């Protein structure tokens, strides 16, 4: 950059008288003059008035105002105009000058004027580039000459194109002359760059020698996308390779595992090459399992991984039946529980049932809301005296899961008696002995009524039953059919009697047993080989108030004693677990003095 320095010099017409007698220039007058200086030179030009053409015209200039150190330079004259260029000047220096004209052996000088040269650009050296990495490098420079003016800015500039300037990326590293250090950042890996040091003063910006370097190859940059379409063994993911690190992407994909930060040693996909977005399909996973996934990208520098994302595969829900109760002829109540949703919403739940094992929702089923937790429902439109298989179910995005299978047998329809003896109904159960069992107890008004209570060997009821008021402790023989001790014979007469221990055991050997609720009463249903059945009503027994017992006396005594009190044999069954086979004992020993039911039999 150049600043024009305009010097206007008006020289008053001076008449010179020659020192010598022969001859003098008659007239010499500078009409106008202009001096334009740069940092290293000056151009002075103008016009003159002279009575005759001079033999010689030159300019005298120097740093002293008396021009005692003057140097001379010829002036080019063209008609009445002149011009002279002075080179090799020092920058930012005030120079003095005048013109000298020689003609006819005489000379004359003009008055002394001055001009000042401009400042020059600094001189800057570019240092070698060092500590080159994938994204950074170090450089710097040295200002060896300020050009005659203060260096106000210095640094380095760089670009992927040659001859970078401060319009490109650059640093600002102080001011003044001397050494300075610079650091380049945010470079692209594996890229060739051009670098020059620079320095700025009022004359402009100067640049040093250009240096060239190439950044190192770097690792890629990759992002992990969100996981979607999560199922029991598969899921979708992917990534975006945003930067190849200065080298070709030779592999990309996702890797996953059950531990954090999976690598290529874990299961992984290979989804092509290059930068940009890619999609991945993960497979071979376990249901209901927590996994971690990361995108990866590989180039010549190695493999880099994206963010670690956690997800859980879904599975089938977990559901089970808690309780089946209130089993009736055509219905039953069920309580079930969905304990786990499987990793996604449970959209349907209920129970299903069939007369065949492993029922599904293609069979009879209920729909009882959604979500986890306990729910209650009811099986309806059942067939009486029929075995059903029951399972709870729950449905989520993956499908429908079933709980463990349970089974029930519905309550039968009221059975018609096989016949009557002395007005009392009986049922032929198809036993080998042909024994007929009464349909209800002595003193009962229906098949579900547990009737009157009798101490063993006594034929009358009592308001209380204690060892002290028992009258049968001395009996040692079987009392079946003896009206003195057998309440069945005493109350129903004819061929009715109490069953013996052997007949009770036959019942237990050839019949099937299950607890049912019949017409609202808890009963033990005893089904014979021919499908006919009787009910033994249940009641609280002794002081055990939370368990129901179905009991009846046999006619057979035992001399086993308890506190010196003889016992007798009875049939005894309790309902500890209605869904399993009932506990039944057909030769149970009971205290004779306790009140018990009487179920008559007949040959």
PyMOL commands that set and color helices and strands:
alter all, ss='L'
color gray80, all
select helices_A, chain A and resi 467-469+487-492+501-510
alter helices_A, ss='H'
color red, helices_A
select strands_A, chain A and resi 7-9+28-37+42-50+56-62+71-74+76-78+81-86+94-103+106-109+113-116+123-126+137-145+153-159+169-170+178-184+192-201+204-207+211-214+221-224+235-243+251-257+267-268+276-282+290-299+302-305+309-312+318-325+332-340+348-354+364-365+373-379+387-395+400-402+406-409+419-421+424-428+436-438+497-498+512-518+521-527+533-537+539-541+544-562+565-574+583-591+600-602
alter strands_A, ss='S'
color yellow, strands_A
deselect
rebuild
show_as cartoon
